[in-house]
Amino acid sequence: MRLLGGALRAVAEPCFARAVTVVSFTVTLSSLAARCCCRLRPPLSNLSPVHWSHLHSLKMFDSCGVSKFYHSKALTSPYPGSNIERSQVPEDKVDWLTEWKDYNPVEYTSVSVLAGPKWADPQLSDKNFSPTFNERDGEVERRSLNGLYVVENGRPRNPAGRTGLIGRGLLGRWGPNHAADPIVTRWKRDRSGNKIAHPVTGKNILQFVAIKRRDCGEWAIPGGMVDPGEKISATLKREFGEEALNSLQKSPKEKEELEKQLHRLFSQEPFVVYRGYVDDPRNTDNAWMETEAVNYHDESGETMDNLPLEAGDDAGKVKWVDISEKLKLYANHSYFIKLVTEKRGAHWSEDPGPECHE
């Protein structure tokens, strides 16, 4: 996406994960974390089209704090788990602010979603279904971590731009589908317990717990969907236990011991790596993934030494992985991991990259 002049506008709702709408402005990542929404505005579904002009596609930020992001994995075909081909969206047509009268996206919602499982919304045509977008809708969180999103003709609109596909695909909720990604890290050590530094950069090497997803075979952060009414902190611990420690298959006694060890790790002060839109191949024009990625670091390594890794639930495999720029991970998980290395002062790349200038 192009960088334009503008301003960062804090938006409504009582401090929901410090949500912000980026209005094409170069900002630092730290300023995102510091912002808190504190001013109420009317629902977007009640605004006329003339009011949409200030809303711009989402941005992510590089290590210099410069906005350089638009989604790309959300444009790939075929759509996961199907033979559905998205309508092709040129890079210069992704932005909703770019007029495209001939835009003709394919409509697709998976049969597994249409079957009506408890984690999925009904179709919008269902007379008994009246979702309240941009608000907490009963136990379902329909607010976005990136601020208010447009609701057009009754359908929420992907804030990062066009995807070439409408409907929900494999996603259960119309609008944002909230997930939580626990990034559990430790220092790589030799047999004597000393930290191992990278031979080129001299920085210590960080490791994180990675799972191999059963659905697509890609390595990823062990995470999952936030259940209705569930706190993010509970989701982070639950998902790590289920996917990286196979807690669902443990005996009551084993689960009790696991819970004690997990409490030690997850009760520490976490580092919130990222909150917001995820460039996920399952995203559509009307449904998209958002996450809160949180780093729990085991500085001594002793806590995780007592937690043997065992793949479970949606994970096919699980292991400790050395962190570097060579990692190829699901969605934009590599970006989250990079932010952790910057926070911890760990090795990421042999190439120092460009210097950051104010």
N, C-alpha and C positions, 0 to 999 in steps of 0.2 A: 504494500500500500504506500501511497505517496505521503510524505510528511508535509503538512500544511500548518500555517500559523493558527493559533487558537488558544484555548484555555482549558484547564482541567476543572470540571464541574463536579462537586460532591453532590450526591443525590439522596433521595428520601429513604426512609425506613430506619428504625432505631438501631444504628450501628451494626447492621447485619454484615458481619465480616468486613467492615470498612469498605463497602461497595463503592465503586467509582465508575463513572462513564468517562472514557477518554475522548476528548474532543480534539483529536489531531494535534497533540502538543507534546513536545519533547520534555520528559520528566525523568526523575530518578526513581529507581525501584523503591528506595527508602521512603520517598514521598507518598507512594501508593500505600505502603504499610501504615504510614502515619495518619492518612486521611480517615475521617469517620463521617458517615452520613448523618446529617442532623437537620435537614430541612425537608418538610413534606411537600410533595407535588401531586397533582391529580393523576389518576391512572392514565397510561398512554392511550388505552382504548377509548378514552373520552376526549382526546385531543384531535383537532383537525389536522389534515396533512401538512398545512403550512408550518405546524410546530415541529415536524420531524427533522427539519433541516439542520438542527444543531447536533443530531445524533450521528456519530461516525463509527465505522468499523473498529473493532477492538485492536489494541496494540499489545505486543510483548516487548520486553526490553533486553538489550544485550548488556554486557558487563560495563559498558560506558554509560548506561542509562538511556540509550538512544532507541527510539521506537523503530522497529524494522520488520514487523510481523504482519502477515495475513495467512489465513489457513491454506494448507496445501493437501494434507492427508485427507481432509474432508471433501476433496474434489476427485479422489481416486475411484477408478472403476476396475472390475465390477464391485458393486456394493458387497460388503462382507456377508458371507453365508448365502450368497445368491448369484444369479447370472444377470442381475439388473445392471444396466449401463446407465450412468448418469448422463444428463445432457452436458455437453462440454461447455465450460465456463472459462473464457480467456481471462488472463490475469487482470487486464484492464476493465473487466466487466464484473469482477467479484464484488466490488463496493456497491451497496444499494444506492448510493448517491449518484452513481453513474446510470443515466437513463438507458434502458434496454427494452424497447417495446416488443421485440421478437423473442424475449426470454420465454422458453417453453420447457420447464423442468418436468422430469418424469415423476410420477406419483408411485410411492411404494411404502407399504407398512407390512412387516413380516407377519406371517400366519400365527407365529408364536405370540405376537403382541395382540393380534386381533382376537385370539382365543380368550382374552380377558383374565390373565393371571392377576393376582392381588397386587403385584408391583407395577401394573400398567393402567393407564387411563383408558376410559372408553373412547370411542370415536366421537368427534365433536358433533356429529349428526345425531347422537343419542339424546333424546329429549330429556332424560333424567340426569344429564351431565352438564353442569354449568360452572366450569372452572373460573377462578378469580386470578387472573394473571397479574404479575408484578406485586403480588402480595402472598402472605402465608395463607394458604387455603386449607383450613382445618389443620390436619397433621402433615399435609403435603406442602413442602417449601417450593413456591413458584417464583420467588424473588431470585434475581441473578446476582452473582457475586460481582458482576461488572456494571451494575446499575440497572436502570430502566431499559426495557427493550420494547420495540414496536409490536403492536398487535394489529394485524391488517386483515380485514375480512374475517375476523374471529380467530385467526391463527397467529400465534407468536412467530416473530421473524428473527432468524439467526443473526445476532448482533455482529458477527464477524464477516457477514456477506453471503452471497449466493453460493450454493453447493451443487446445483444441477439436479436436485432431487427434493420433492416435497413429501409430506407425510411424516411418519416417525421411524421408518426403517426398523431397526432392532431395538430402539429406545422406547421405554415404557411411557415416559411423561411427555406431554406437549410442553415445549419451552425447555428450560434448564433441567437437566438430569444430574443430580448432585452425587459426587463421589468423594472419597477420602483416600489419600495415598500416603502411607507411612514409609518414610525413607530411613531405615535403620542402618547405621554406619559404625564402623570401628576402624582403627589403624591397622594396616598390614604389618605384621611383625615376624621376625625371624625366630628360630627355635629357642633363642635365649631371651625372647620377649622384647627385643629392641625394635623400635619402629624402622621400617624399611623406606629409604628415600629413593626417589627416581634418579638414575645416574646422570641424566641431562639437566633437569631443572633443580635437583637438590631438594625438592619439596617432598614431604612424606606422602606415601600413597594411601589413599582412603579406599575402603571396601564397603559395599552395601549388599544387603540381602535382595537378590533378584529371583523372580519366578519366571518360568516359561509357560505362557498362556496356552491352555488347551484349545481355545477356539481358533487361534491364528498361528500358533507356534513361535511367536515373537517373545523375546525377553522383556520383562517389565518390572515396575515397582509393584509389590503385592498390595493391592487395594481393592476397593469395591464400592458398591452403592450405599448411600446413607438411607437407612430405613426411615419411614415416616415417623416423626417425633423423636428420632434418635439424635443424641448429641454427637458432634464431630469427633470428640475425644473417644467416645465409646466405639464409634465406627472404626477409627484408626487401630485401636487395640484388638477389636474383634476380627477385623479383616487380616491383620498380621498373624493372629493366632490360627485362623482357619486356613490360610493359604501357605504360610511359611512353616507352621508347626503342626499342621494337621490336627488341630484341637477338637474338631468335630468327631474324630474317631478315637479319642482318648477315653479311658475309664474315668469314673468320677474322682478317684484318688489322683490319677495323673493330671486331670484337669485342674484340681485344686492346687497342685504343685506348680503347674504351668502358670496359673493365675498369680501366684506369689511372685514368680520370677518376672512375669510381664508387668506387674505392678511396679517393680523396682525400675524397670526401663521406662515405662510410660508415665510415671509420676514425676519425672524430672522436667525441668523447664524446657519446652520444645522450641525449636527454631521453625517458624512458619516460613516455608520456602516460597510458596506461591498460592494465590487464591484467584480463581477465575476460569475463563474459557479454556477448553482443551481442544487442540487440533486433532480430533479423533475421526477415524475413517467411517464411524457409524453416524456421524452428524448429518443432519438434513437442514433444509430451509426452516423447518418448523420444530425441530427437536435437536438438542445439542448437549454435549457433556461439559460439565464444569467440575472443578476439583479444588480441594484444599490439600496441598502437599506439605507434610510436616516432617522435619528431621529429628529423629531421636538418636543421639550419639552416645555410644558406649565407649567412653574415653579409655578406660582400663582394659576393656575386652572381657572382664570377668563375668559380667551378667550374661552375655551371649554365649560364653563358654559353657554355661549351665543350661542352655536351651538348644538342644540338637535340632537342626533343621530337618523338616520332613514335609514334602509337598502334600497339599490337601485341597479340597474343594475345587476351585477353578484352575489350580496350578498343576502342570504336568511334571515340572521339575523345580527344584529350589537350590540355590547355592550362593556362596559369597563371591562377589565379582569385583575385580580391581577396577577402580574408576579412572577413566581417561577419555579423551575426545574420540577415541576409536570405538566407543560403545555405540551400538545400534539398537535402540530400544523402541518399544511400542509408543504410538502417538508422539507427544512431545516430552516424554519422560527424560530424554537425554538433557533437555534444557533445565529441568528441575534439578537433575544430578549436578550439572555444571554450577548452578547457584549454590549448592551445598559445598562444593570444593572451594568456591570463592569465600564463603563464610568461614570455613575451617582452615583456610590457608594451605590447602592440599594441592597435590599435582593434578593438572588437567591436560595441559598441552605442552609439547616440546617447543611449539612456536609461541613466543610471547605475545604476538598479535600487535595491533596498532595501539599507540598510546592514546589515552583518553584526555581530551582537552575540554576545558569548560567552555 
